[in-house]
């Protein structure tokens, strides 16, 4: 497979996207989503204390403690700024910390989740559509826009119908952004430092929500014409 044309650079933030083969679903129930999130949190670290197959069979409270211990060590391949999973694709905003960190993280995440999904749903072959796409984020304005785009994705694509439903959508980092009391695994400061309080970030999202949804509808109409 040819190498990536644009290198991924340490301390830079990237918008990462991948989808299912032929845009087929990669999440079929809430357990698939939860597995993906836990896999993401586990493999963002440079070293794991045990094989993932050992980690995943432990009690939920024990797995949460392991993830929290890893977070406190601050030994990351990547820092997760934001994420969102919807039925046929995912978005990450990632800062690369170690050389090759994003590629290694995505490889571990994709391989582990594909094995789980294929075993559970009795399928064979690749789950994801080739190599992940990446865009380097060059300005604060671009970072804010892409964080909004990422968090609005379930609303844009009608996975949820209303903004109220979006606020509690459990398979993205948005609830973590809006509720300081929730479990905190994302490095939100990169985004939230531009707002005096989380409620202003919410207003920032709402301001473009319907516009982003209309743009997506137009895009699909154009592709189907």
PyMOL commands that set and color helices and strands:
alter all, ss='L'
color gray80, all
select helices_A, chain A and resi 21-23+30-43+52-55+60-73+101-121+140-156+163-167+174-178+189-192+198-224
alter helices_A, ss='H'
color red, helices_A
select strands_A, chain A and resi 13-19+78-86+89-96+133-136
alter strands_A, ss='S'
color yellow, strands_A
deselect
rebuild
show_as cartoon
